Amino acid sequence: MEKERVLEVQDLELHYFTRKGVVKAVDKLSFFLRKGETLGVVGESGCGKTTMGTALLNMPTPPGRIIGGRILLDGQDILKLSENEVRRRVRWETIAMVFQGAMNCLTPVYTIEKQMRETLQQHRTMEKAEAKERMKNYLNLVGLSDDVLRRYPHELSGGMKQRVVIATALFLEPKVIICDEPTTALDVVVQAQIINLLKDLKEQVGVSFIFITHDLSIEAEVSDRILVMYAGRIAEMGTNAQIYGPQGPAHPYTQRLLGATPRLHEEVEELAFIPGTPPDLIAPPEGCRFHPRCPVLLERCAQDDVPLREIEPDHMVACWRCFDE
């Protein structure tokens, strides 16, 4: 029996309207997230991962604008809500985001307590003592002591700041948390601590995660399903076993990404690479967007737009080679 879907995205489109033209950063994305699941999102820089994350909060970065699609949280389309309703009922209440670079999220002249209380006061009415106790509980949950509340961001290490941001995302008890590169710029020991923390929180709190990263080895460790993005679209989406298992992924782009990842227990003569550069999203290529860089393209790849189809249960791919025509 399939678990409840807490988030469903249908044909989501977000474009940046610039002086040079319209950048199709997110182009007709459709996927879902189950309760208590971690969905990993991977792809090259500029493929639309972070843009997708901000779109799910209905908070596009200017000059970005959501121009189409639906974002269903518990069955309600948040794109139909007013900005005031989204701010009051959705952001940080139902869906929250841990942004890349914790230091950029924390005001240097405010203590951690002041910053956490401001977020709490926007959504909850409670006494100061009750609010402080709640903050302490969530700091303890992410492995930080109570005295962190009195400290300023510059007094904390990178890993501690990241834990503060995670605690702030958690303490309103949302159903979905988007983690955008939460281990970037952290040393490998702290990376492991953050990854183990997120895995523990999923078990303890039952929250669903969307985990955005460049690092496929981290995704293999934390994610139940993997969504591979290329040039604003989904190239492949499948379970951890379907992407990382012996049979391997179906899309040539995913195969190359995995081929470029060092393996600890396998001998690899030479790491793979993807020739060329990602396409210009103001004027993306016709047909499959990966075809100018694809080592196994067919004639129709450069002509016909390729749909995202299911090739086995829970495994979707956008590649003409994978379809039986």
N, C-alpha and C positions, 0 to 999 in steps of 0.2 A: 504493500500500500504506500503510495507516494505521500511524502510529508507535505504539510501545508505550505503554500507559496506566500511569503510575506511581501515580496516585491515582484512586479511583472512590468517589463518595459516593452512597448510595442512601437516599432517604426520611429524611434526617436531621432530627431534631426536638430542639430545645433550648428549654426553657421556664424562665422565672424565677418562682419561687414566692414571692410577696410577700403582705403583709397585705391589700392591696387586691384581690388576685386573681392568677390565673396569666397571665403575659405570654408570649404565643406568639411569641418573638423569632425563632426559626428554625423554619419549618413545612414539613416534607416536602421538603427540598431534595435534588435529584438532579442530579449533573453529573460530569464526569471531567476529568482533566488528562493531557496526553500528555507524553512525555519531551522535554525541551528546549523546551517551549512556555511562553508567558506568557499566563495567563488573567487578564484584567482584571475587577474587580468594582466596579460603580458603583451609586449610588442615593443618595437623600436621607439626612440624618442620622436615625438611629433605625430604619433599614430592616433591620438585622441583619448588616451587613457584618463588623464587628469580632467580633461574637458568633460568626459562622460561622467566622472565623479561629481563635478560641480553641477552638471545638468540634473543629476538625480536629487540634488538639494533644491532644484529650481533656483539656482543662484549662478547663472552664467557670468563669466568675467567679461566686462565691456571690452570691445564692441560686439561681444557674442550675444546671440539671441536664439532661443528655442523656437523653431518655426513649424514643428510638426511632431506628431506622435503622442503617446500616452505613457504616464508613469503611475502605475497603480500600486499604492501602499495600502495593504489590507482591503483591496478592492476599490479604493477611492482614487480617482485621477487628480493628483496634486496640481497638475498644470491648469486645472479649471478653477483653482482657488485664488483668492486675491493675495497680494504680497503680505498683507497684515495677517491673514489666516495661515499662510505658510509659515511665517515667522513665529506665530503663537502656537500653532497646533502640530507642525510637521518638523521643522528644523530643530534638532537636538531633542525633540520629544519622541519622534518616531524613527527618524534617521539622522545620524550624526557623522561627522567626518574628522579624521585625524590627518591634518594637512602635512605635506612634506616640509621638513625643516621646523622642528618644534620651537626653536628660538624666535622664528618669525611670527609665531602665534602668541607669544607671551610678551606683554608690555614690560620693558626693563625697569620702569620706575614704580611698578606696583608689586606688592608681595603676592605670593601664590594664593593666599587666602582671599585677598581683595579681588583678584581676577576670577577665582572660582565662584565667589559669592555673587559677583555681577551677573554671571551666566545663570546661576541658580535663581536670583531674584527676578529675572526676566520671565521665568516660567513657573515659579512656586511661591506661595505665600507661607512663610514659616518664621518662627522666632529665631533670633540670632544664635542661641545655644543649640537649637535643633539643626540649623543649617551647618554650624561648625561640626557637629557630631556626624552629620551625613558626609561632609567633606573628608573628615578623618577616616571614616569607614572605607571610602573609595580609594583614598591614598593607601591605606593599609592593604586593600584588595590587590593593588598593583605593586605591592612590596615596598612602599615608602612609609617612613615614620611620621608621626604627628607634627614634629618640629619643622617639617618642610613648609607648612603653612606660613610660618613667620619669615621665611627666606625669600630673597629676590632671585629672578631667573639666572643672573650671572653667578650666583653662588652654587648653582647646581651643575652637575655633569650633563653631558649630552643624553645619556641614557635616562637620567633622572627627569630631565625636562620632557623627554618623550613619554615617560610614565605619567607625568602630571597631565599632559595633553590627553592621554588615553583615559585617565581617571575623570577628567572634565567631560569627555565624550560619553562616559558611562553613567555619570551620577544622576542623569534624568531617566535612565533605564530605557533607552531606545531599543527598537527591535532590530535595527540594521545599523552597522557601523562601517563606514568606508575608510580604509587605511591606505593613504597615498604615500608609497615609498617610506614606510615607518622606520626602516632600518638604514636608510641612506646616511652616509657620513658617520656612522657608528662603527667602532671596531668590532671584530668578529665575536669577541666574548659577549659584548653588550647586545649585538645582533641576536645571538642565541638566546639571551635572557628575554629579549622582547618577543621573539617568536614563541618561546615556551610560555610566556605570560599570556599571549593571545590565545594559544591552544587551551590553556587552563581556564581562561575566562569563558571560552565557548562552552566548555563542559560545566562550569559552575553557574553561569548566568543564563546560558541558552540563547545568547545573541547570535545573529547571523552577520557574517563579515563579507565585505568585498575587499580583496587584498590586491592592490595595484603595485607592481614592481617590474623592474627589468630583469631581475635575477630568477631564472627558471629553476635553479636548484632550491631556492627558498620556497617557491610555489609548490614544488614537489613535496616539501615538508609540511606545509600548512593547509593546502587547498584540497577540497573534495572534488571540485570541478574546475576546469581551466577554460578561460575565454581568451583566444588569441586575436588581437586586433592588428589590422594593417590598413593604413591610409583611411582611417575613419570608419572602417567597416569590420565586421567579424569574418576572419578567415577560417577559423575552426573553433569548435567548442565541444568539450567532452569531459568524461570523468578523468580522475587522476590516472587510473589504470589504462584508459584508452590513449592518453597522451604520452605517458611515461612507461607504459608496459612493453613487453617483448615485441608486440606487433608494431608499436610505434604510431606516431600521428599520420594522418592521411594527406594533409596539405603540404606542398613543397616548402612553403614559407616556415611552417612549424618545424618541419624536418631540418631545415637549415639552422633555425634558432637553436634547436637541441644539439645539432652537430657542432655548433660553436661553443657549447658548454663543456668544460673539462669534466671527465668522469673519474671518480676516485678509484674505483675498482675495475676499470676497463682500460686496456691499452689502446690508445688511439694514435695512429701514425701522424696525422695532421688534423687540426681543427678546421671545421668548415667555415666558410664566410659567404656573405651575400653580396654579390657584385653590384655596383651602381649605388644610387642614392634613393631614398624615399621620394615618391612623386610630389609634384606641386599640387596642393589641394584646391588651388584656385582653378586649375585646368587639369583635373586628373585624367589618366589615360582611359581610352575607350576599352570596353570589355572588362576582363579581370584586371584589377588595378596592380596586381603583382606581375603581370605578364612581361613587362620590360626587363625584369630581373630573374625571371623563372628559368631554371635549367631544363625543364621538361615540358615547355609549352606546346599546345596544339594550335592549329591554324585558327580555330574559332575563339581561342582565348583572347586574341587581339580585337575581336569583332563583337562578340556577344557578351552582354552583361551576365555574370554568373550568379545564380541564386544560392542562398544558404539552404541546404537540404540535409535531412536526416539519413545517414547511411547505416546506422544501427541504433538501437535504443540509447538515448542520451548523447549521441554523437552526431554533431552537425558539422558540415564542411562546405566551403564555397570553392569548388574546383571541378572543372569539366572532366578531368581524368577520373574522378571518383564516381561519376554517374553512368549508369547503364542506359544509354539512349536507344 
